[in-house]
Each structure stands twice: as structure tokens, then as C-alpha cells.
Amino acid sequence: MRYAIETHDLSKRFHGMYAVRHLDMHVPEGAIYGFIGENGSGKSTTEKLVCGLLVPERGSEIRLYGRPVDDAQVRARMGVLIENPGCFPDSTVFQNMFMQAMNLGLCNPGEEVERALGAVRMTGAANRKFGQCSLGMKQRIGVAQALMGHPRLLILDEPINGLDADGMRIVRETLLRVNREEGVTILISSHILGELSKIATHYGILREGTLVQEVLANQVRERSKEYVLVRTSDDRAAYRLLRERADRVEPDEDGLRVYGQTDSAAIATALFQAGISVSHIELRRVGLEEYYIDAVSDGRRQ
């Protein structure tokens, strides 16, 4: 398998404390790699290291498409949005974009600006001053900047932060299109896991600067299980009863999770016959958020 991004023993310390610790990361060519982790887990630091905005510790290795990270030809085909788009507030959106296109050395900067703004449905804001744009508009402008020059690799740090539902849909559709039609590899971090699960093909899960797990999106879906969430008048008694009737019963902050028995009516009937009243019962499926929580919890126990 060929990798767009591959790191070996990647580390970065600030004031003697590790922000990223011995990271071995693999982003396949053509992937949409969802980077997941709580605040302070090292996502942004890792992306800055990959982009060359930070210098890693000695002994760290970063390769882009098999070449060293400082290879000028590879870096020229990278589009980046880290934290916030770098724009002048008193200049218009078009002027900011045009300056960025000139910095990139694009031979048709005006056309490229229009194309990129059109991709994120922001053409109508071209003549508005950047400082007058909402947070969501600024994020879409940042994505447009990253798309200029037809990059081969996109690095996006929380690009859907501050977007409304329509804005998230537009960015989602744009990223899916450039990935599928142009073969662009995308490394994207986000706290909105439900939205990330709609586009990601791979996931990397970070905890305290350490890569806990790399997993295919298909594997997450395969491992996702249905369970019945039940809340009763006596969860201890319900636990003893249900663990004899189901594959697994686990305490949950909302009650009990019952795995391997998805017939809610049968569970409610068994509890009622045992004199245990049910205040809430529903069928649920483990999603990306719960998968992430379980993976991080397993990492803490190791």
C-alpha cells in the first residue's frame, strides 16, 4: 500500500512536555483520514508537523508520498487549513484569495479564486470584507483557500467548526467530490464525529499525544453493535436477571446496555414478571462517538 502521509517515531515537546509522542501514522493515498481526539490530544500539533509549520524532535521521520517532508515538489501540492484562515480583515474575500493565489504562483489567479469560491458556494461573498464575514463563512473561505491550485493532499484542522447544517453539507459534498473525482487525499480533524463518519474512509484515534488506534471506517461499522438501553427501578436486580438472557450486560450512565438480545418487548416483559418496573427502554446502535470512547478507554487501561 502506498501512503500519502507516513510518520515514524514522530514526537514534539513543548517546555519538556510531549504534545506528540512516538507517532507511527499511515494515511493511504486517496483516503479521507479522520483524525479524532479530545482537546489537547495532539491533533493540531501533528498536522502542523506534517505541514512543516513545526519542527519535530530529532529522530522523527515524516514522509509525504514516499518523499521527505521538506521536498519542495510534494509540499507545493499541499492545501492547508490549520486553525483559522490567514486573511486581512479589511480586505475583501476576493482580494485575500487573490493574494493567496499569487503567493502560490498560480498562472491564472482570478479564475482559480472564482473556481475555489464556487466549490464552497461562497462566490456571492467575494466583495465582502473578510472581517465582516461570520465564523462559518470564514471557515468555508479557509477551505476554498486550501483548494486553490488543485492540491494532491489536503490538511484540514476543524474545517466544519462554526458551520450550520447547510454549511456542513456543502463542505462535506465538496470534500467527497475532490476525493472521488480528483483523487485528493484528505487528513481532517473534527470534534463533530457524526459529520466525520459520513465521509471518512479511515480513522486515527489520538489520546494524550499517542496514536491509540488506526482503523478502517468499514471496520468501525462492522464492529458497531445494536444494544437495548434499559432504565429500571432496580438496575442491580435487572443486571442479575438480564445477564442470564443476553450475551453481555454493561452499566451505562443512562441505565443498562443489553447486548445480544434486541427484542425490547421481551426484555421489558421479563423484567415486569420479575417485579422490576421499566422507566425507559430503546434500541440503539454503537456509532463512531461510542466507538471512539471505547477505544480511548481501552487505551487508558493499557
C-alpha angles and dihedrals in degrees: 000000000000118000128212089198125022125169130185124196089342110182138166129182131193117197089346094307121113115241090171120023125199095317119192103188130174123192110179120220110268094019130131098218114198111210110206131186143119122267110294094020093121103258098128092040091053092049091049090051091051090049093049094245090121132037114234127223119277111277094032118126130202122179127184114200088342094307130106115273092245093057104128095211093055095043091052089064095054124105116200139192111174117174100317135005111258102236138145108247096214094050122082123255090251093050092050092048092046091053090051091050090051091049088054090052094238113173095216103036098163094051091045092052091051092048094050094046090048091053091062095035094248100122091111091060095054094108096042119104110254092231090060093056122104121245091258092051091049091053092052090048088052090053089049090053090051091052095055116112094025097270121211092212128036123199111192125179112198094328094170095052109129095010123133120227093273092048091050090050092051093049091044093052091046093052093046091050097050090044096050101033101034101027093237115170112223130201106190132174122199141157090209095088096174090060093042091053089061094064112019121107094181137022135208115195118206130194123178092339095311125111103236097181145352114205141166117249088233090057091052090053092047092051093047108108135196117237139172116242111208131180117195144175090253114025093178093058091041090052092053091049099044098045087067091054103040139052092244139355121198132182114247130187086246096046130283131339113218115198127192095023112078098167100108093184092055091049092049091048093050091050093047091051089052090054095253115131120218119220097177137009131169142155114246138175127220107248134188093280093055092042089054093048091050092048092050091046091051089050091054091051093052 
